[in-house]
Amino acid sequence: MEKKSFFKTKEGGLTIAFVVILIAFVLILTGLKMQGDGMCAAGFVLIAAAMLYSPLKVYVFDRIRKR
């Protein structure tokens, strides 16, 4: 049985998504303090992408890979 690295497992992917959400939250707060709409928008996009990672992986990418 081959040994996978932590970040190639399901738990590792979700950990990376959580860290991206934390970074995006700091980015949004910084954008609000500096009144930068672009920073807030970038943070929102990062949060949306991190939240959609798991459903897209399970329902789209894994099903394509099984074919």
FENURRA-V157259 format. One record per helix or strand. SS is the DSSP state (H for helix, E for strand). FROM is the first residue (numbers start at 0). LEN is the number of residues. If there is no record, write none. Layout:
BEGIN
SS:FROM:LEN + SS:FROM:LEN
END
This chain:
BEGIN
H:5:3 + H:9:25 + H:36:30
END
